[in-house]
Amino acid sequence: MGPVGADCGDVDHYYEIDATIADLFVVSEPDRKKIIGKPTLHLIIDRKFRLIFGSYYGLENASWTVLMQATFTIAMDYCKLYERYGVKYYPEDWPAHMVFPTRRICQQKRRTPAYLANESRRRL
């Protein structure tokens, strides 16, 4: 046993993927009394250095489709993404941008990391 990152080589050796339901309710813009649902935050995090490589925030539950959407954010042009939402982009805030994983580990424990990596590549 040892630290969780001890079995990792360098950045991008292992990515962990997690889905967390936010503790808030999204409401309809035209009718603030109408609750739409609780959003889920999906993060792709480097195991050793704890850097966030990708993310997706939406009302969907964890699925292969959402995993692909979070994976696509790794390759997105962050400058354009931030611009779309009116936020200033600072490249130094994202030192791991455009670095792709060697292996992935998901919460679904019944599937091996090799299976998950192959399945996500097949679905892309």
C-alpha positions as CSV (number, residue, x, y, z in Angstrom):
1,M,0.0,0.0,0.0
2,G,1.0,3.6,-0.4
3,P,-0.2,6.9,-1.9
4,V,-2.8,6.6,-4.6
5,G,-0.4,8.1,-7.2
6,A,2.5,5.7,-6.3
7,D,1.7,3.3,-9.1
8,C,1.5,6.1,-11.7
9,G,4.3,7.1,-14.1
10,D,3.9,10.6,-15.2
11,V,1.0,13.0,-16.0
12,D,-1.5,11.1,-18.2
13,H,-0.6,7.7,-17.0
14,Y,-4.0,7.2,-15.2
15,Y,-7.1,9.3,-15.4
16,E,-9.9,8.8,-12.9
17,I,-13.5,9.7,-14.0
18,D,-16.1,10.6,-11.5
19,A,-19.7,11.8,-11.6
20,T,-21.1,13.8,-8.7
21,I,-24.7,15.0,-8.4
22,A,-24.6,18.7,-7.3
23,D,-26.5,19.7,-4.2
24,L,-28.6,22.3,-6.0
25,F,-31.7,22.5,-8.2
26,V,-31.7,24.0,-11.7
27,V,-34.9,26.0,-12.3
28,S,-36.6,27.1,-15.5
29,E,-35.6,30.6,-16.7
30,P,-39.1,31.7,-17.7
31,D,-40.7,30.2,-14.6
32,R,-38.4,30.1,-11.5
33,K,-40.9,28.0,-9.6
34,K,-40.4,25.1,-12.0
35,I,-37.6,22.8,-11.0
36,I,-35.8,21.2,-14.0
37,G,-33.6,18.8,-12.0
38,K,-30.2,18.4,-10.2
39,P,-27.1,18.7,-12.4
40,T,-24.3,16.2,-12.4
41,L,-20.6,17.2,-12.6
42,H,-18.4,14.8,-14.5
43,L,-14.7,15.2,-14.0
44,I,-11.6,13.6,-15.6
45,I,-8.7,13.9,-13.2
46,D,-5.1,12.8,-13.4
47,R,-4.5,10.3,-10.6
48,K,-0.9,11.4,-9.7
49,F,-1.0,15.1,-9.9
50,R,-4.8,15.7,-9.3
51,L,-5.1,18.0,-12.4
52,I,-8.5,18.3,-14.0
53,F,-8.2,17.3,-17.7
54,G,-11.8,17.3,-18.7
55,S,-15.3,18.0,-17.4
56,Y,-18.9,18.0,-18.3
57,Y,-21.8,19.6,-16.4
58,G,-25.3,18.6,-17.3
59,L,-28.6,17.2,-16.2
60,E,-27.8,13.7,-17.6
61,N,-26.8,10.8,-15.4
62,A,-23.4,9.1,-15.8
63,S,-23.3,7.2,-19.2
64,W,-21.0,6.4,-22.1
65,T,-22.4,9.5,-23.9
66,V,-21.6,11.8,-21.0
67,L,-18.1,10.2,-20.6
68,M,-17.5,11.0,-24.3
69,Q,-18.6,14.6,-23.9
70,A,-16.3,15.0,-20.9
71,T,-13.5,13.4,-22.9
72,F,-14.1,15.7,-25.8
73,T,-13.4,18.7,-23.5
74,I,-9.8,17.6,-23.3
75,A,-9.4,18.5,-26.9
76,M,-11.6,21.6,-26.9
77,D,-10.2,25.0,-27.6
78,Y,-10.6,26.5,-24.1
79,C,-10.1,30.0,-25.3
80,K,-13.3,29.7,-27.5
81,L,-15.1,27.8,-24.8
82,Y,-14.5,30.5,-22.2
83,E,-15.3,33.2,-24.7
84,R,-18.7,31.6,-25.4
85,Y,-19.5,32.0,-21.7
86,G,-18.0,35.5,-21.3
87,V,-15.1,34.4,-19.1
88,K,-11.5,35.5,-19.4
89,Y,-9.2,32.5,-20.3
90,Y,-5.7,32.2,-18.8
91,P,-3.7,29.3,-20.3
92,E,-1.6,29.0,-17.2
93,D,-4.7,27.9,-15.3
94,W,-4.8,24.8,-17.5
95,P,-1.3,23.3,-17.6
96,A,-2.6,19.9,-18.7
97,H,-4.7,21.1,-21.7
98,M,-4.6,18.7,-24.7
99,V,-2.8,15.9,-22.7
100,F,-4.6,12.6,-23.4
101,P,-4.7,9.6,-21.0
102,T,-2.8,6.3,-21.3
103,R,-5.4,4.5,-19.1
104,R,-8.8,5.4,-17.6
105,I,-10.4,4.2,-14.4
106,C,-14.2,4.7,-13.8
107,Q,-16.5,4.1,-10.9
108,Q,-18.0,1.1,-12.6
109,K,-15.9,-1.4,-10.7
110,R,-17.2,-4.5,-12.6
111,R,-15.3,-3.4,-15.8
112,T,-11.6,-3.3,-16.1
113,P,-9.6,-0.2,-17.1
114,A,-8.5,-1.9,-20.3
115,Y,-12.2,-2.7,-21.2
116,L,-13.2,0.9,-20.5
117,A,-10.4,2.4,-22.5
118,N,-11.2,0.1,-25.5
119,E,-14.9,0.7,-25.3
120,S,-14.5,4.5,-25.2
121,R,-12.2,4.4,-28.2
122,R,-14.6,2.2,-30.0
123,R,-17.5,4.6,-29.3
124,L,-15.6,7.7,-30.4
